[in-house]
């Protein structure tokens, strides 16, 4: 059974930084696309950023320049570096690992990020 375990969330003041990590147990991590999504209270889950198996990154415009996604295939880990955090960034952040060709689509349990003074 594939497991994704996120960590790194917490309470941070506006303007602060956090780095989220997600470790995946899937053996074929290196050929999967991985992404970070978030869901704020009362809102739908939305894409933040994703990174292809080849390392190509794709950001939703609102996050580009503040957030950076990266991956370490040897560690089967995807990261999300978040800078200049704003109160509206408060949400549960989820990682996703997928490979359409194989029907893989896995989600972590989420990690809470709260931006507040």
C-alpha positions in Angstrom: 0.0 0.0 0.0 1.4 3.4 -1.1 1.7 6.0 1.7 2.5 9.6 1.4 3.5 11.3 4.6 3.6 15.1 4.8 5.4 17.2 7.4 6.7 20.7 8.1 3.4 22.5 8.6 2.7 24.7 11.5 2.0 28.2 12.7 4.0 31.0 11.2 3.7 34.8 11.2 2.9 36.8 8.1 6.1 37.2 6.0 7.6 34.0 7.4 8.7 30.9 5.7 8.0 27.2 5.9 9.3 24.1 4.1 6.9 21.2 3.6 8.1 17.7 2.9 6.3 14.6 1.6 7.9 11.2 1.7 6.4 8.6 -0.6 6.6 4.8 -0.2 6.0 4.2 -3.9 8.9 2.4 -5.6 8.4 4.1 -9.0 8.5 7.6 -7.4 11.1 8.8 -9.9 8.8 8.4 -12.9 5.8 10.0 -11.3 4.6 13.5 -11.4 4.3 15.0 -7.9 2.4 18.0 -6.8 1.3 20.1 -3.9 -2.3 21.2 -3.4 -4.1 23.0 -0.7 -7.5 23.4 0.7 -8.7 26.3 2.8 -11.8 26.1 5.0 -14.9 26.3 3.0 -13.0 26.2 -0.3 -12.2 23.5 -2.9 -8.8 21.9 -3.1 -6.6 23.8 -5.5 -3.3 23.1 -7.2 -0.2 25.0 -5.9 2.6 23.6 -7.9 3.7 20.3 -9.6 6.9 18.9 -10.9 7.3 16.3 -13.6 9.5 13.2 -13.5 12.0 15.2 -15.6 12.0 18.1 -13.2 9.9 20.5 -15.1 7.9 22.7 -12.7 4.5 24.3 -13.1 3.2 26.9 -10.7 -0.2 28.4 -10.4 0.4 32.1 -11.0 -0.6 33.2 -7.5 2.2 31.2 -6.0 5.0 31.7 -8.5 7.9 33.7 -7.0 6.9 32.9 -3.4 6.8 29.1 -3.5 9.3 26.6 -4.9 8.7 22.9 -5.5 11.5 20.5 -5.7 12.1 16.7 -5.5 14.7 14.3 -4.4 14.2 11.0 -6.2 16.7 9.1 -4.1 14.8 10.1 -1.0 11.4 9.7 -2.7 10.6 13.1 -1.3 9.0 16.3 -2.7 9.4 19.6 -1.0 7.5 22.9 -1.0 9.5 25.9 0.1 7.1 28.7 1.0 8.3 32.3 1.5 6.6 35.6 2.2 3.6 33.7 3.6 0.3 35.5 3.9 -2.8 34.9 6.1 -4.6 33.8 2.9 -2.1 30.9 2.6 -3.7 29.3 5.6 -4.9 25.9 4.5 -4.2 22.2 4.7 -1.5 21.3 2.2 -1.6 17.9 0.5 1.0 16.2 -1.7 0.0 14.1 -4.7 1.9 11.5 -6.6 0.5 10.3 -9.9 1.3 8.6 -13.2 -1.6 8.6 -15.6 -0.1 5.9 -17.8 -0.3 3.4 -14.8 -3.4 4.8 -13.1 -1.4 5.9 -10.1 -3.0 8.7 -8.1 -2.1 8.9 -4.5 -2.7 11.5 -1.8 -1.2 12.3 1.6 -3.2 13.0 4.7 -2.3 16.7 4.6 -0.4 19.1 6.9 -1.9 22.2 8.4 -0.3 25.6 7.6 -1.6 28.6 9.6 -0.3 32.1 8.9 -1.3 34.4 11.7 0.2 37.1 13.9 
